[in-house]
């Protein structure tokens, strides 16, 4: 009799615990529910933060267990573009990789990509499935990515067969919108970093490689690579996929990146003048042939160099 009574009490106690456990799962933030350790969340798993379309945000993945989540409201018929970029020399390990997922509110995966400092994740979804809340989940895939930037762009579905471009609106073509920021600064502010002015590979957000955030400029081995404007060298060493990399900080929140160099001829902290030699062209890092991978960034965000080079 006593055994039966104890079994009955254990049954109802267990049912009560199960109901409490289910309730706690329903109330838990998306970032925790989707984590590999959902029942044992780490202190680095945080509740989603809100995103506004067109406004870049920054996050930090400071350990292999870090998971960041961002939430936004999207509408049926809208496309969603998720751009990311990391910051070599500013907190991101040059060999780190990260993964990004676009999820429905209930956790279903709509898209996911993995990338690195050199080839960051880039997601384009032509159409959101419903008027709803969505989550972007960011996590390390290898190493510790550190500081990253993320930009969400929502756009109405393109229904015409024409393309358009203006200084205040993103490029819009048949397949996807490419955010093209136009910022302060005259093209006369910069000069070309190479003797040649021929594009030999991917362009900025190239249709064949939308995640490409620079310009591949033709160069011969040991061609002189020069500073596009006056500035201070803030990075001058091996940059993972960038190979030998030089980053120059210019005035008004501009930075220029020079990648795949065969040799670096400057050092961190050195002041350089426009046209001053930084190194020789090469094919180091993730490169299939000699060229210069060149980036311009304004307030940390990559912009299309062709809009600013004379």
C-alpha positions as CSV (number, residue, x, y, z in Angstrom):
1,X,0.0,0.0,0.0
2,X,2.8,2.4,0.9
3,X,4.7,1.5,-2.2
4,X,1.6,2.3,-4.4
5,X,1.1,5.6,-2.6
6,X,4.7,6.7,-3.1
7,X,4.5,5.7,-6.8
8,X,1.4,7.8,-7.3
9,X,3.0,10.8,-5.6
10,X,6.1,10.4,-7.8
11,X,3.9,10.2,-10.9
12,X,2.1,13.5,-10.2
13,X,5.3,15.2,-9.0
14,X,7.0,14.1,-12.3
15,X,4.1,15.4,-14.4
16,X,4.3,18.7,-12.6
17,X,8.0,19.0,-13.2
18,X,7.5,18.1,-16.9
19,X,4.9,20.9,-17.2
20,X,7.2,23.4,-15.6
21,X,10.0,22.4,-17.9
22,X,7.8,22.8,-21.0
23,X,6.7,26.2,-19.8
24,X,10.3,27.3,-19.3
25,X,11.2,26.2,-22.8
26,X,8.3,28.2,-24.3
27,X,9.4,31.3,-22.4
28,X,13.1,30.9,-23.2
29,X,14.8,33.2,-25.7
30,X,15.4,31.9,-29.3
31,X,19.2,32.1,-28.9
32,X,19.0,29.6,-26.0
33,X,16.5,27.2,-27.5
34,X,18.6,26.9,-30.6
35,X,21.9,26.4,-28.8
36,X,23.7,23.0,-28.8
37,X,23.4,23.1,-25.0
38,X,19.8,24.3,-24.7
39,X,19.3,22.7,-21.3
40,X,22.6,24.1,-20.0
41,X,23.0,27.6,-21.5
42,X,26.3,29.3,-21.1
43,X,26.5,32.9,-19.8
44,X,27.5,34.0,-23.3
45,X,24.2,33.1,-24.9
46,X,22.1,36.3,-24.8
47,X,18.5,37.3,-25.7
48,X,18.0,38.6,-29.2
49,X,18.6,42.3,-29.8
50,X,16.6,44.3,-32.3
51,X,17.7,45.1,-35.9
52,X,16.6,48.0,-38.1
53,X,16.9,47.7,-41.8
54,X,19.8,49.7,-43.2
55,X,21.5,50.4,-39.8
56,X,24.7,48.5,-39.3
57,X,25.2,47.0,-35.8
58,X,28.2,45.4,-34.0
59,X,28.5,42.2,-32.0
60,X,31.2,40.3,-30.3
61,X,31.9,36.5,-30.4
62,X,34.6,36.4,-27.7
63,X,34.7,32.7,-27.1
64,X,34.1,29.4,-28.9
65,X,30.7,29.2,-27.0
66,X,29.4,32.7,-27.9
67,X,26.1,32.8,-29.6
68,X,24.5,36.1,-30.7
69,X,20.9,36.6,-31.8
70,X,19.3,39.5,-33.6
71,X,15.6,39.9,-34.2
72,X,13.7,41.9,-36.8
73,X,10.1,42.3,-38.2
74,X,9.7,41.4,-41.8
75,X,6.8,41.3,-44.2
76,X,5.7,38.8,-46.9
77,X,7.0,39.8,-50.3
78,X,10.1,41.5,-48.9
79,X,13.6,40.3,-49.7
80,X,16.2,40.1,-46.9
81,X,19.9,40.6,-47.3
82,X,22.3,40.0,-44.5
83,X,25.8,41.3,-44.9
84,X,28.6,40.7,-42.4
85,X,32.2,41.9,-42.1
86,X,35.0,41.4,-39.5
87,X,37.8,43.6,-38.4
88,X,41.3,42.3,-38.8
89,X,43.6,44.0,-36.2
90,X,40.5,45.2,-34.3
91,X,39.6,42.1,-32.3
92,X,39.0,39.4,-34.9
93,X,41.4,36.5,-35.3
94,X,42.4,36.5,-39.0
95,X,41.9,32.7,-39.2
96,X,38.5,32.6,-37.4
97,X,35.3,31.5,-39.1
98,X,31.7,32.1,-38.2
99,X,28.3,30.9,-39.2
100,X,25.0,32.9,-39.6
101,X,21.5,31.6,-39.9
102,X,18.2,33.3,-40.8
103,X,15.4,31.7,-38.8
104,X,11.6,32.0,-38.5
105,X,10.3,33.0,-35.1
106,X,9.6,29.4,-34.2
107,X,13.2,28.3,-35.1
108,X,12.9,26.9,-38.7
109,X,16.0,27.6,-40.8
110,X,15.4,29.7,-43.9
111,X,19.0,30.2,-44.9
112,X,22.5,29.7,-43.5
113,X,26.0,30.5,-44.5
114,X,29.5,30.0,-43.2
115,X,32.4,32.4,-43.8
116,X,35.7,33.9,-42.7
117,X,37.3,37.3,-42.2
118,X,38.3,37.2,-45.9
119,X,35.1,35.8,-47.2
120,X,32.4,36.7,-44.7
121,X,28.9,35.1,-44.6
122,X,26.4,36.7,-46.9
123,X,22.7,35.7,-47.1
124,X,20.1,36.8,-49.6
125,X,16.5,35.5,-49.3
126,X,14.4,36.7,-52.3
127,X,11.1,36.5,-50.3
128,X,10.2,36.3,-46.6
129,X,7.5,33.7,-46.1
130,X,5.1,35.8,-43.9
131,X,4.5,39.0,-41.9
132,X,6.4,37.9,-38.8
133,X,9.3,38.2,-36.5
134,X,12.6,36.7,-37.7
135,X,15.9,35.9,-36.0
136,X,19.5,36.1,-37.3
137,X,21.7,33.8,-35.3
138,X,25.5,34.3,-35.3
139,X,28.0,31.8,-33.8
140,X,31.7,30.8,-34.2
141,X,32.5,28.0,-36.6
142,X,36.2,28.0,-35.9
143,X,38.4,30.0,-33.5
144,X,37.2,33.2,-31.9
145,X,35.9,35.8,-34.5
146,X,35.8,38.7,-32.0
147,X,34.3,41.9,-33.3
148,X,32.0,41.7,-36.3
149,X,29.5,44.0,-38.0
150,X,26.1,43.0,-39.4
151,X,23.8,44.8,-41.8
152,X,20.2,43.8,-42.6
153,X,18.6,45.3,-45.7
154,X,14.9,44.7,-46.3
155,X,13.5,45.6,-49.7
156,X,10.2,45.2,-51.6
157,X,10.2,42.3,-54.1
158,X,11.4,43.5,-57.5
159,X,8.6,43.0,-60.0
160,X,10.0,45.0,-63.0
161,X,12.5,43.9,-65.6
162,X,14.6,47.1,-65.4
163,X,17.5,48.0,-63.2
164,X,18.2,51.3,-61.5
165,X,20.9,53.0,-59.5
166,X,21.0,56.3,-57.7
167,X,23.3,57.9,-55.2
168,X,20.8,57.4,-52.4
169,X,19.3,54.0,-53.2
170,X,20.8,50.5,-53.4
171,X,21.4,48.9,-56.8
172,X,18.3,46.8,-57.7
173,X,18.5,44.2,-60.4
174,X,16.5,41.1,-61.3
175,X,18.0,38.8,-58.8
176,X,18.8,40.7,-55.6
177,X,19.4,44.2,-54.1
178,X,23.0,45.1,-53.4
179,X,23.3,47.8,-50.7
180,X,25.6,50.4,-52.1
181,X,26.3,53.1,-49.6
182,X,27.3,56.5,-50.9
183,X,29.1,58.5,-48.2
184,X,31.0,61.8,-47.8
185,X,34.3,62.1,-49.7
186,X,35.3,63.2,-53.1
187,X,36.8,60.5,-55.5
188,X,39.7,63.0,-55.9
189,X,40.5,62.1,-52.3
190,X,42.0,58.8,-53.4
191,X,44.3,57.5,-56.1
192,X,44.6,54.0,-57.6
193,X,46.7,51.7,-55.5
194,X,48.3,49.9,-58.5
195,X,49.9,50.9,-61.8
196,X,47.1,49.1,-63.6
197,X,43.5,50.1,-63.5
198,X,42.0,46.8,-64.9
199,X,39.7,44.6,-62.9
200,X,41.0,41.1,-63.0
201,X,38.5,39.2,-60.8
202,X,35.6,39.8,-58.5
203,X,34.1,43.2,-58.1
204,X,32.3,44.6,-55.0
205,X,29.3,42.3,-54.2
206,X,29.9,40.7,-57.6
207,X,26.8,38.9,-58.8
208,X,28.9,35.7,-59.1
209,X,30.2,36.1,-55.5
210,X,27.9,38.5,-53.6
211,X,29.9,38.2,-50.4
212,X,33.0,39.7,-52.0
213,X,33.6,43.1,-50.2
214,X,36.5,44.4,-52.3
215,X,37.9,44.8,-55.7
216,X,40.3,42.5,-57.5
217,X,42.7,44.7,-59.4
218,X,45.2,43.3,-62.0
219,X,48.8,43.3,-61.1
220,X,52.1,41.6,-62.0
221,X,54.3,40.0,-59.4
222,X,56.2,42.8,-57.4
223,X,54.2,45.6,-59.0
224,X,54.3,48.5,-56.5
225,X,51.3,48.8,-54.3
226,X,50.9,52.3,-52.9
227,X,48.7,54.1,-50.3
228,X,45.6,55.6,-51.9
229,X,45.7,58.6,-49.4
230,X,47.7,59.9,-46.5
231,X,47.3,57.9,-43.3
232,X,48.7,55.7,-40.6
233,X,49.5,51.9,-41.0
234,X,47.4,50.0,-38.4
235,X,48.0,46.5,-39.6
236,X,50.9,45.0,-41.5
237,X,51.3,41.2,-41.2
238,X,49.9,37.9,-42.2
239,X,46.1,38.2,-42.5
240,X,44.8,34.7,-42.9
241,X,42.9,34.5,-46.2
242,X,44.1,38.0,-47.0
243,X,47.7,36.7,-47.2
244,X,50.1,39.5,-46.4
245,X,47.8,42.4,-45.5
246,X,48.3,46.1,-45.0
247,X,45.5,48.3,-43.5
248,X,45.9,52.1,-43.5
249,X,43.7,54.4,-41.4
250,X,42.9,57.6,-43.1
251,X,41.1,60.7,-41.9
252,X,37.3,61.0,-41.5
253,X,36.8,57.3,-40.6
254,X,38.2,55.8,-43.8
255,X,40.4,52.7,-44.0
256,X,42.0,51.0,-47.0
257,X,43.0,47.3,-47.2
258,X,45.7,45.9,-49.5
259,X,45.8,42.1,-49.6
260,X,47.8,39.2,-51.1
261,X,51.0,41.1,-51.1
262,X,54.2,39.2,-51.8
263,X,56.1,41.4,-49.3
264,X,55.2,44.2,-46.8
265,X,57.5,47.2,-46.7
266,X,55.8,49.2,-43.9
267,X,55.2,48.7,-40.2
268,X,52.4,49.4,-37.8
269,X,52.4,53.0,-36.6
270,X,54.2,54.3,-39.7
271,X,52.8,57.5,-41.3
272,X,52.5,57.2,-45.1
273,X,51.7,59.7,-47.8
274,X,49.5,59.3,-50.7
275,X,51.4,57.3,-53.4
276,X,53.9,55.9,-50.9
277,X,55.0,52.3,-51.4
278,X,53.4,49.8,-49.1
279,X,54.6,46.5,-50.6
280,X,54.7,44.4,-53.7
281,X,51.8,42.7,-55.5
282,X,51.6,38.9,-55.0
283,X,49.4,35.9,-54.6
284,X,49.6,35.1,-50.9
285,X,46.6,33.8,-48.8
286,X,43.4,32.7,-50.6
287,X,44.4,33.7,-54.1
288,X,44.5,31.9,-57.4
289,X,46.9,34.3,-59.2
290,X,48.8,37.5,-58.7
291,X,46.5,40.5,-58.1
292,X,45.6,43.1,-55.5
293,X,42.5,42.6,-53.4
294,X,41.6,46.1,-52.4
295,X,39.0,47.3,-50.0
296,X,37.7,50.7,-48.8
297,X,35.8,51.0,-45.6
298,X,33.9,54.0,-44.2
299,X,33.2,53.9,-40.4
300,X,34.0,50.2,-40.6
301,X,31.6,49.3,-43.4
302,X,32.9,48.1,-46.8
303,X,32.0,50.4,-49.7
304,X,32.5,50.0,-53.5
305,X,36.0,51.3,-54.3
306,X,35.0,52.0,-57.9
307,X,32.7,54.8,-56.6
308,X,35.7,56.6,-55.0
309,X,38.7,55.8,-57.2
310,X,39.3,58.5,-59.9
